[in-house]
Every structure is written in structure tokens, then in C-alpha cells.
Amino acid sequence: MQTYLFIGGGKDGLSITAPDGAESVQLSRETYIRDTFAVGDYAYITFYRHEELTPEEVLDHMVKHYDAWAHLQPGGRQ
């Protein structure tokens, strides 16, 4: 089993162990669907998104969290 990032729902932002190759995972009455974000041919991350989020909403969610994280870093954007 490997650890994956969970996006959306009650487990948002947590890295949780999931069975290898599982297309979906049920956690605390919430269903998360396995998805992949790829850049080019070789760079990608596999994560689980809450079943109510579309891939577009996941990307928007990731960008907002990254922006907030960058602002909180020492010397981060103002």
C-alpha cells in the first residue's frame, strides 16, 4: 500500500494509505475516486478526489491551496 493525497471532503489535504490500484476508497462515509494529474509525458501525481469534485474543481482547489501555502512561507509573496 502507498500513501496518496486526498482532495476535498473531510480528508482534504491529508496523505492517507490506500490499497494499490484501488479505483475508489470509502473513508468515513465519503467516497474518493483515484485520479492522476499529469504534466507532459513523465511527470504526474496520483491522488484521490472527493466524488463530488470534478477534475477542474480539483485543479482550482490545488492552485488555491498552493497560493495560500506560498504566502505563509518565510519571505513568501505579500
Secondary structure, 3 states (H helix, E strand, C coil): CEEEEEECHHHCCCEEEECCCCCEEEECCEEEEEEEEEECCCEEEEEEEECCCCHHHHHHHHHHHHHHHHHHCCCCCC
